[in-house]
Amino acid sequence: MKIKFYTIRGCAHCATMEQLCDRAGLPYEKVLVGEEDGCSISMFDFTAAYPNAKGFPYVLLDDEYIGGLVEAAKVFLDKGLVSTKKK
């Protein structure tokens, strides 16, 4: 399973997405969007590549868009990668 998500600085949902991947023990590629130093892609190029994007994180699973944080969490739950039970 290949996970890639686009994020922006200061995004709480993006930070939670990263924690979700870590909790599931899954490797992921995080792509920082913006104009500042250290960003991988400009906002212009991101919106050109993904014109229907509504927010961040913008999550791709095996190169297919699945949604944002909530949709990714549902997929992880359905696949048994994470649980709602507390340890």
Biopython code that builds the backbone (N, CA, C, O; Angstrom):
import numpy as np
from Bio.PDB.StructureBuilder import StructureBuilder

atoms = [
    (1, "MET", "N", (0.848, -1.173, 0.000)),
    (1, "MET", "CA", (0.000, 0.000, 0.000)),
    (1, "MET", "C", (0.895, 1.238, 0.000)),
    (1, "MET", "O", (1.753, 1.398, 0.867)),
    (2, "LYS", "N", (0.685, 2.088, -0.964)),
    (2, "LYS", "CA", (1.471, 3.311, -1.090)),
    (2, "LYS", "C", (0.618, 4.497, -0.644)),
    (2, "LYS", "O", (-0.441, 4.756, -1.215)),
    (3, "ILE", "N", (1.079, 5.209, 0.368)),
    (3, "ILE", "CA", (0.349, 6.363, 0.891)),
    (3, "ILE", "C", (1.153, 7.622, 0.612)),
    (3, "ILE", "O", (2.342, 7.709, 0.918)),
    (4, "LYS", "N", (0.469, 8.590, 0.024)),
    (4, "LYS", "CA", (1.081, 9.891, -0.243)),
    (4, "LYS", "C", (0.045, 10.932, 0.123)),
    (4, "LYS", "O", (-1.117, 10.828, -0.270)),
    (5, "PHE", "N", (0.468, 11.937, 0.877)),
    (5, "PHE", "CA", (-0.473, 13.013, 1.155)),
    (5, "PHE", "C", (0.201, 14.364, 1.080)),
    (5, "PHE", "O", (1.371, 14.537, 1.423)),
    (6, "TYR", "N", (-0.595, 15.315, 0.614)),
    (6, "TYR", "CA", (-0.151, 16.692, 0.477)),
    (6, "TYR", "C", (-0.589, 17.450, 1.712)),
    (6, "TYR", "O", (-1.702, 17.266, 2.204)),
    (7, "THR", "N", (0.284, 18.296, 2.206)),
    (7, "THR", "CA", (0.054, 19.013, 3.449)),
    (7, "THR", "C", (0.523, 20.453, 3.317)),
    (7, "THR", "O", (1.279, 20.800, 2.409)),
    (8, "ILE", "N", (0.060, 21.277, 4.236)),
    (8, "ILE", "CA", (0.546, 22.652, 4.339)),
    (8, "ILE", "C", (1.018, 22.879, 5.766)),
    (8, "ILE", "O", (0.619, 22.162, 6.684)),
    (9, "ARG", "N", (1.860, 23.869, 5.942)),
    (9, "ARG", "CA", (2.366, 24.175, 7.289)),
    (9, "ARG", "C", (1.216, 24.571, 8.219)),
    (9, "ARG", "O", (0.296, 25.290, 7.829)),
    (10, "GLY", "N", (1.296, 24.083, 9.456)),
    (10, "GLY", "CA", (0.336, 24.463, 10.477)),
    (10, "GLY", "C", (-1.014, 23.772, 10.396)),
    (10, "GLY", "O", (-1.943, 24.170, 11.099)),
    (11, "CYS", "N", (-1.149, 22.771, 9.577)),
    (11, "CYS", "CA", (-2.427, 22.080, 9.402)),
    (11, "CYS", "C", (-2.573, 20.969, 10.449)),
    (11, "CYS", "O", (-1.834, 19.985, 10.422)),
    (12, "ALA", "N", (-3.527, 21.132, 11.368)),
    (12, "ALA", "CA", (-3.742, 20.140, 12.422)),
    (12, "ALA", "C", (-4.218, 18.808, 11.854)),
    (12, "ALA", "O", (-3.818, 17.752, 12.343)),
    (13, "HIS", "N", (-5.061, 18.844, 10.837)),
    (13, "HIS", "CA", (-5.538, 17.600, 10.226)),
    (13, "HIS", "C", (-4.391, 16.848, 9.551)),
    (13, "HIS", "O", (-4.357, 15.618, 9.551)),
    (14, "CYS", "N", (-3.465, 17.593, 8.983)),
    (14, "CYS", "CA", (-2.300, 16.971, 8.339)),
    (14, "CYS", "C", (-1.414, 16.304, 9.385)),
    (14, "CYS", "O", (-0.905, 15.207, 9.155)),
    (15, "ALA", "N", (-1.226, 16.951, 10.521)),
    (15, "ALA", "CA", (-0.434, 16.360, 11.604)),
    (15, "ALA", "C", (-1.096, 15.081, 12.105)),
    (15, "ALA", "O", (-0.412, 14.104, 12.408)),
    (16, "THR", "N", (-2.420, 15.085, 12.194)),
    (16, "THR", "CA", (-3.146, 13.893, 12.622)),
    (16, "THR", "C", (-3.029, 12.790, 11.580)),
    (16, "THR", "O", (-2.952, 11.615, 11.937)),
    (17, "MET", "N", (-3.015, 13.142, 10.309)),
    (17, "MET", "CA", (-2.829, 12.152, 9.242)),
    (17, "MET", "C", (-1.480, 11.467, 9.394)),
    (17, "MET", "O", (-1.373, 10.249, 9.246)),
    (18, "GLU", "N", (-0.463, 12.246, 9.688)),
    (18, "GLU", "CA", (0.875, 11.694, 9.896)),
    (18, "GLU", "C", (0.866, 10.735, 11.103)),
    (18, "GLU", "O", (1.456, 9.656, 11.044)),
    (19, "GLN", "N", (0.205, 11.130, 12.180)),
    (19, "GLN", "CA", (0.103, 10.269, 13.369)),
    (19, "GLN", "C", (-0.662, 8.986, 13.057)),
    (19, "GLN", "O", (-0.315, 7.920, 13.565)),
    (20, "LEU", "N", (-1.688, 9.080, 12.235)),
    (20, "LEU", "CA", (-2.467, 7.911, 11.846)),
    (20, "LEU", "C", (-1.597, 6.909, 11.095)),
    (20, "LEU", "O", (-1.657, 5.708, 11.359)),
    (21, "CYS", "N", (-0.795, 7.398, 10.170)),
    (21, "CYS", "CA", (0.113, 6.521, 9.420)),
    (21, "CYS", "C", (1.138, 5.888, 10.354)),
    (21, "CYS", "O", (1.430, 4.696, 10.250)),
    (22, "ASP", "N", (1.681, 6.688, 11.264)),
    (22, "ASP", "CA", (2.654, 6.168, 12.230)),
    (22, "ASP", "C", (2.016, 5.104, 13.108)),
    (22, "ASP", "O", (2.615, 4.059, 13.359)),
    (23, "ARG", "N", (0.805, 5.368, 13.576)),
    (23, "ARG", "CA", (0.080, 4.416, 14.428)),
    (23, "ARG", "C", (-0.163, 3.099, 13.704)),
    (23, "ARG", "O", (-0.099, 2.029, 14.311)),
    (24, "ALA", "N", (-0.443, 3.178, 12.402)),
    (24, "ALA", "CA", (-0.683, 1.984, 11.600)),
    (24, "ALA", "C", (0.628, 1.299, 11.202)),
    (24, "ALA", "O", (0.626, 0.177, 10.696)),
    (25, "GLY", "N", (1.746, 1.992, 11.439)),
    (25, "GLY", "CA", (3.042, 1.428, 11.060)),
    (25, "GLY", "C", (3.263, 1.399, 9.565)),
    (25, "GLY", "O", (3.957, 0.526, 9.043)),
    (26, "LEU", "N", (2.671, 2.354, 8.885)),
    (26, "LEU", "CA", (2.765, 2.390, 7.425)),
    (26, "LEU", "C", (3.706, 3.485, 6.957)),
    (26, "LEU", "O", (3.668, 4.604, 7.471)),
    (27, "PRO", "N", (4.544, 3.169, 5.990)),
    (27, "PRO", "CA", (5.386, 4.226, 5.405)),
    (27, "PRO", "C", (4.519, 5.135, 4.548)),
    (27, "PRO", "O", (3.511, 4.701, 3.990)),
    (28, "TYR", "N", (4.911, 6.380, 4.448)),
    (28, "TYR", "CA", (4.135, 7.344, 3.686)),
    (28, "TYR", "C", (5.064, 8.396, 3.113)),
    (28, "TYR", "O", (6.190, 8.586, 3.572)),
    (29, "GLU", "N", (4.558, 9.068, 2.105)),
    (29, "GLU", "CA", (5.265, 10.207, 1.524)),
    (29, "GLU", "C", (4.434, 11.441, 1.834)),
    (29, "GLU", "O", (3.257, 11.516, 1.481)),
    (30, "LYS", "N", (5.049, 12.395, 2.489)),
    (30, "LYS", "CA", (4.382, 13.651, 2.831)),
    (30, "LYS", "C", (4.966, 14.743, 1.944)),
    (30, "LYS", "O", (6.180, 14.942, 1.914)),
    (31, "VAL", "N", (4.106, 15.446, 1.226)),
    (31, "VAL", "CA", (4.533, 16.481, 0.289)),
    (31, "VAL", "C", (4.048, 17.832, 0.816)),
    (31, "VAL", "O", (2.846, 18.070, 0.932)),
    (32, "LEU", "N", (4.992, 18.701, 1.129)),
    (32, "LEU", "CA", (4.672, 20.016, 1.668)),
    (32, "LEU", "C", (4.378, 20.988, 0.528)),
    (32, "LEU", "O", (5.196, 21.182, -0.371)),
    (33, "VAL", "N", (3.194, 21.592, 0.586)),
    (33, "VAL", "CA", (2.726, 22.518, -0.443)),
    (33, "VAL", "C", (2.859, 23.948, 0.070)),
    (33, "VAL", "O", (2.479, 24.240, 1.204)),
    (34, "GLY", "N", (3.388, 24.823, -0.743)),
    (34, "GLY", "CA", (3.482, 26.229, -0.363)),
    (34, "GLY", "C", (4.591, 26.932, -1.103)),
    (34, "GLY", "O", (5.249, 26.358, -1.971)),
    (35, "GLU", "N", (4.785, 28.171, -0.748)),
    (35, "GLU", "CA", (5.774, 29.005, -1.422)),
    (35, "GLU", "C", (7.046, 29.185, -0.603)),
    (35, "GLU", "O", (8.027, 29.734, -1.103)),
    (36, "GLU", "N", (7.044, 28.732, 0.648)),
    (36, "GLU", "CA", (8.181, 28.942, 1.533)),
    (36, "GLU", "C", (9.326, 27.978, 1.213)),
    (36, "GLU", "O", (9.152, 26.999, 0.487)),
    (37, "ASP", "N", (10.497, 28.281, 1.772)),
    (37, "ASP", "CA", (11.633, 27.375, 1.646)),
    (37, "ASP", "C", (11.265, 26.026, 2.236)),
    (37, "ASP", "O", (10.579, 25.948, 3.256)),
    (38, "GLY", "N", (11.719, 24.977, 1.596)),
    (38, "GLY", "CA", (11.471, 23.629, 2.088)),
    (38, "GLY", "C", (10.214, 22.990, 1.523)),
    (38, "GLY", "O", (9.981, 21.803, 1.748)),
    (39, "CYS", "N", (9.402, 23.737, 0.803)),
    (39, "CYS", "CA", (8.193, 23.167, 0.217)),
    (39, "CYS", "C", (8.561, 22.388, -1.045)),
    (39, "CYS", "O", (9.454, 22.777, -1.798)),
    (40, "SER", "N", (7.858, 21.291, -1.254)),
    (40, "SER", "CA", (8.143, 20.423, -2.387)),
    (40, "SER", "C", (7.439, 20.861, -3.664)),
    (40, "SER", "O", (7.909, 20.596, -4.771)),
    (41, "ILE", "N", (6.298, 21.539, -3.493)),
    (41, "ILE", "CA", (5.496, 21.940, -4.643)),
    (41, "ILE", "C", (4.794, 23.258, -4.297)),
    (41, "ILE", "O", (4.378, 23.474, -3.159)),
    (42, "SER", "N", (4.675, 24.115, -5.279)),
    (42, "SER", "CA", (3.990, 25.390, -5.033)),
    (42, "SER", "C", (2.478, 25.166, -4.995)),
    (42, "SER", "O", (1.976, 24.177, -5.527)),
    (43, "MET", "N", (1.777, 26.073, -4.374)),
    (43, "MET", "CA", (0.316, 25.982, -4.328)),
    (43, "MET", "C", (-0.248, 26.050, -5.747)),
    (43, "MET", "O", (-1.223, 25.368, -6.061)),
    (44, "PHE", "N", (0.357, 26.864, -6.595)),
    (44, "PHE", "CA", (-0.077, 26.972, -7.982)),
    (44, "PHE", "C", (0.020, 25.622, -8.687)),
    (44, "PHE", "O", (-0.926, 25.183, -9.340)),
    (45, "ASP", "N", (1.173, 24.969, -8.548)),
    (45, "ASP", "CA", (1.371, 23.673, -9.204)),
    (45, "ASP", "C", (0.456, 22.597, -8.610)),
    (45, "ASP", "O", (-0.035, 21.728, -9.330)),
    (46, "PHE", "N", (0.231, 22.661, -7.291)),
    (46, "PHE", "CA", (-0.671, 21.700, -6.655)),
    (46, "PHE", "C", (-2.084, 21.846, -7.202)),
    (46, "PHE", "O", (-2.711, 20.855, -7.578)),
    (47, "THR", "N", (-2.591, 23.082, -7.249)),
    (47, "THR", "CA", (-3.963, 23.288, -7.727)),
    (47, "THR", "C", (-4.090, 22.994, -9.221)),
    (47, "THR", "O", (-5.164, 22.623, -9.695)),
    (48, "ALA", "N", (-3.000, 23.160, -9.958)),
    (48, "ALA", "CA", (-3.022, 22.796, -11.376)),
    (48, "ALA", "C", (-3.094, 21.273, -11.533)),
    (48, "ALA", "O", (-3.794, 20.768, -12.411)),
    (49, "ALA", "N", (-2.376, 20.557, -10.689)),
    (49, "ALA", "CA", (-2.369, 19.093, -10.749)),
    (49, "ALA", "C", (-3.649, 18.484, -10.189)),
    (49, "ALA", "O", (-4.116, 17.452, -10.670)),
    (50, "TYR", "N", (-4.214, 19.133, -9.165)),
    (50, "TYR", "CA", (-5.414, 18.610, -8.487)),
    (50, "TYR", "C", (-6.462, 19.727, -8.382)),
    (50, "TYR", "O", (-6.690, 20.255, -7.294)),
    (51, "PRO", "N", (-7.094, 20.087, -9.492)),
    (51, "PRO", "CA", (-8.020, 21.220, -9.490)),
    (51, "PRO", "C", (-9.260, 21.020, -8.621)),
    (51, "PRO", "O", (-9.911, 21.998, -8.252)),
    (52, "ASN", "N", (-9.596, 19.791, -8.291)),
    (52, "ASN", "CA", (-10.785, 19.532, -7.475)),
    (52, "ASN", "C", (-10.479, 19.439, -5.983)),
    (52, "ASN", "O", (-11.373, 19.164, -5.183)),
    (53, "ALA", "N", (-9.227, 19.665, -5.606)),
    (53, "ALA", "CA", (-8.843, 19.586, -4.194)),
    (53, "ALA", "C", (-9.598, 20.641, -3.398)),
    (53, "ALA", "O", (-9.695, 21.801, -3.798)),
    (54, "LYS", "N", (-10.135, 20.202, -2.248)),
    (54, "LYS", "CA", (-10.925, 21.113, -1.417)),
    (54, "LYS", "C", (-10.191, 21.494, -0.131)),
    (54, "LYS", "O", (-10.594, 22.441, 0.546)),
    (55, "GLY", "N", (-9.124, 20.776, 0.217)),
    (55, "GLY", "CA", (-8.420, 21.076, 1.453)),
    (55, "GLY", "C", (-7.269, 20.116, 1.688)),
    (55, "GLY", "O", (-6.879, 19.343, 0.813)),
    (56, "PHE", "N", (-6.744, 20.192, 2.888)),
    (56, "PHE", "CA", (-5.593, 19.371, 3.263)),
    (56, "PHE", "C", (-5.901, 18.607, 4.542)),
    (56, "PHE", "O", (-6.645, 19.104, 5.388)),
    (57, "PRO", "N", (-5.350, 17.418, 4.698)),
    (57, "PRO", "CA", (-4.468, 16.725, 3.776)),
    (57, "PRO", "C", (-5.239, 16.215, 2.557)),
    (57, "PRO", "O", (-6.436, 15.937, 2.626)),
    (58, "TYR", "N", (-4.540, 16.105, 1.475)),
    (58, "TYR", "CA", (-5.063, 15.553, 0.237)),
    (58, "TYR", "C", (-4.390, 14.196, 0.091)),
    (58, "TYR", "O", (-3.202, 14.117, -0.225)),
    (59, "VAL", "N", (-5.151, 13.123, 0.321)),
    (59, "VAL", "CA", (-4.566, 11.794, 0.492)),
    (59, "VAL", "C", (-4.752, 10.921, -0.744)),
    (59, "VAL", "O", (-5.852, 10.790, -1.281)),
    (60, "LEU", "N", (-3.643, 10.329, -1.176)),
    (60, "LEU", "CA", (-3.649, 9.368, -2.275)),
    (60, "LEU", "C", (-3.258, 8.001, -1.724)),
    (60, "LEU", "O", (-2.293, 7.878, -0.970)),
    (61, "LEU", "N", (-4.005, 6.993, -2.100)),
    (61, "LEU", "CA", (-3.695, 5.623, -1.726)),
    (61, "LEU", "C", (-3.466, 4.861, -3.019)),
    (61, "LEU", "O", (-4.358, 4.760, -3.861)),
    (62, "ASP", "N", (-2.257, 4.323, -3.167)),
    (62, "ASP", "CA", (-1.877, 3.650, -4.412)),
    (62, "ASP", "C", (-2.166, 4.551, -5.619)),
    (62, "ASP", "O", (-2.708, 4.110, -6.632)),
    (63, "ASP", "N", (-1.789, 5.819, -5.477)),
    (63, "ASP", "CA", (-1.898, 6.835, -6.525)),
    (63, "ASP", "C", (-3.331, 7.228, -6.878)),
    (63, "ASP", "O", (-3.552, 7.889, -7.892)),
    (64, "GLU", "N", (-4.309, 6.832, -6.058)),
    (64, "GLU", "CA", (-5.691, 7.226, -6.279)),
    (64, "GLU", "C", (-6.175, 8.074, -5.115)),
    (64, "GLU", "O", (-5.933, 7.737, -3.956)),
    (65, "TYR", "N", (-6.848, 9.160, -5.413)),
    (65, "TYR", "CA", (-7.369, 10.056, -4.391)),
    (65, "TYR", "C", (-8.446, 9.342, -3.577)),
    (65, "TYR", "O", (-9.386, 8.779, -4.136)),
    (66, "ILE", "N", (-8.299, 9.371, -2.239)),
    (66, "ILE", "CA", (-9.334, 8.767, -1.387)),
    (66, "ILE", "C", (-10.052, 9.806, -0.545)),
    (66, "ILE", "O", (-11.107, 9.509, 0.016)),
    (67, "GLY", "N", (-9.519, 11.008, -0.438)),
    (67, "GLY", "CA", (-10.154, 12.051, 0.352)),
    (67, "GLY", "C", (-9.162, 12.693, 1.300)),
    (67, "GLY", "O", (-7.967, 12.790, 1.019)),
    (68, "GLY", "N", (-9.694, 13.130, 2.433)),
    (68, "GLY", "CA", (-8.874, 13.770, 3.449)),
    (68, "GLY", "C", (-8.644, 12.845, 4.631)),
    (68, "GLY", "O", (-8.633, 11.623, 4.485)),
    (69, "LEU", "N", (-8.462, 13.436, 5.797)),
    (69, "LEU", "CA", (-8.175, 12.685, 7.015)),
    (69, "LEU", "C", (-9.283, 11.702, 7.365)),
    (69, "LEU", "O", (-8.998, 10.538, 7.646)),
    (70, "VAL", "N", (-10.523, 12.135, 7.356)),
    (70, "VAL", "CA", (-11.638, 11.270, 7.759)),
    (70, "VAL", "C", (-11.750, 10.066, 6.831)),
    (70, "VAL", "O", (-11.911, 8.938, 7.296)),
    (71, "GLU", "N", (-11.666, 10.293, 5.546)),
    (71, "GLU", "CA", (-11.764, 9.193, 4.587)),
    (71, "GLU", "C", (-10.589, 8.227, 4.734)),
    (71, "GLU", "O", (-10.765, 7.012, 4.642)),
    (72, "ALA", "N", (-9.397, 8.765, 4.962)),
    (72, "ALA", "CA", (-8.221, 7.898, 5.161)),
    (72, "ALA", "C", (-8.384, 7.061, 6.424)),
    (72, "ALA", "O", (-8.064, 5.873, 6.428)),
    (73, "ALA", "N", (-8.879, 7.673, 7.493)),
    (73, "ALA", "CA", (-9.094, 6.928, 8.740)),
    (73, "ALA", "C", (-10.091, 5.801, 8.533)),
    (73, "ALA", "O", (-9.900, 4.706, 9.063)),
    (74, "LYS", "N", (-11.146, 6.047, 7.776)),
    (74, "LYS", "CA", (-12.133, 5.004, 7.485)),
    (74, "LYS", "C", (-11.510, 3.847, 6.716)),
    (74, "LYS", "O", (-11.780, 2.683, 7.012)),
    (75, "VAL", "N", (-10.675, 4.166, 5.727)),
    (75, "VAL", "CA", (-9.989, 3.123, 4.956)),
    (75, "VAL", "C", (-9.077, 2.312, 5.874)),
    (75, "VAL", "O", (-9.059, 1.083, 5.800)),
    (76, "PHE", "N", (-8.326, 2.984, 6.730)),
    (76, "PHE", "CA", (-7.424, 2.293, 7.654)),
    (76, "PHE", "C", (-8.213, 1.385, 8.592)),
    (76, "PHE", "O", (-7.782, 0.267, 8.874)),
    (77, "LEU", "N", (-9.361, 1.849, 9.078)),
    (77, "LEU", "CA", (-10.215, 1.025, 9.944)),
    (77, "LEU", "C", (-10.755, -0.178, 9.178)),
    (77, "LEU", "O", (-10.708, -1.302, 9.677)),
    (78, "ASP", "N", (-11.262, 0.048, 7.982)),
    (78, "ASP", "CA", (-11.819, -1.035, 7.160)),
    (78, "ASP", "C", (-10.784, -2.111, 6.849)),
    (78, "ASP", "O", (-11.114, -3.294, 6.774)),
    (79, "LYS", "N", (-9.541, -1.697, 6.672)),
    (79, "LYS", "CA", (-8.474, -2.645, 6.357)),
    (79, "LYS", "C", (-7.849, -3.261, 7.620)),
    (79, "LYS", "O", (-6.957, -4.104, 7.526)),
    (80, "GLY", "N", (-8.323, -2.834, 8.796)),
    (80, "GLY", "CA", (-7.817, -3.373, 10.037)),
    (80, "GLY", "C", (-6.425, -2.877, 10.412)),
    (80, "GLY", "O", (-5.724, -3.516, 11.196)),
    (81, "LEU", "N", (-6.027, -1.741, 9.853)),
    (81, "LEU", "CA", (-4.690, -1.192, 10.109)),
    (81, "LEU", "C", (-4.635, -0.431, 11.427)),
    (81, "LEU", "O", (-3.576, -0.322, 12.045)),
    (82, "VAL", "N", (-5.778, 0.094, 11.853)),
    (82, "VAL", "CA", (-5.892, 0.778, 13.137)),
    (82, "VAL", "C", (-7.179, 0.313, 13.796)),
    (82, "VAL", "O", (-8.043, -0.286, 13.155)),
    (83, "SER", "N", (-7.290, 0.595, 15.065)),
    (83, "SER", "CA", (-8.469, 0.192, 15.823)),
    (83, "SER", "C", (-9.000, 1.393, 16.593)),
    (83, "SER", "O", (-8.266, 2.340, 16.874)),
    (84, "THR", "N", (-10.265, 1.342, 16.924)),
    (84, "THR", "CA", (-10.847, 2.396, 17.744)),
    (84, "THR", "C", (-10.681, 2.088, 19.230)),
    (84, "THR", "O", (-10.996, 2.923, 20.079)),
    (85, "LYS", "N", (-10.189, 0.895, 19.542)),
    (85, "LYS", "CA", (-10.003, 0.499, 20.929)),
    (85, "LYS", "C", (-8.757, 1.127, 21.498)),
    (85, "LYS", "O", (-7.721, 1.192, 20.836)),
    (86, "LYS", "N", (-8.862, 1.597, 22.748)),
    (86, "LYS", "CA", (-7.709, 2.188, 23.428)),
    (86, "LYS", "C", (-6.871, 1.079, 24.037)),
    (86, "LYS", "O", (-7.382, 0.050, 24.480)),
    (87, "LYS", "N", (-5.578, 1.320, 24.044)),
    (87, "LYS", "CA", (-4.656, 0.330, 24.617)),
    (87, "LYS", "C", (-4.564, 0.472, 26.101)),
    (87, "LYS", "O", (-3.834, -0.278, 26.748)),
]
sb = StructureBuilder()
sb.init_structure("model")
sb.init_model(0)
sb.init_chain("A")
sb.init_seg("    ")
for serial, (resi, resn, name, xyz) in enumerate(atoms, 1):
    if name == "N":
        sb.init_residue(resn, " ", resi, " ")
    sb.init_atom(name, np.array(xyz, "f"), 0.0, 1.0, " ", f" {name:<3s}", serial, name[0])
structure = sb.get_structure()
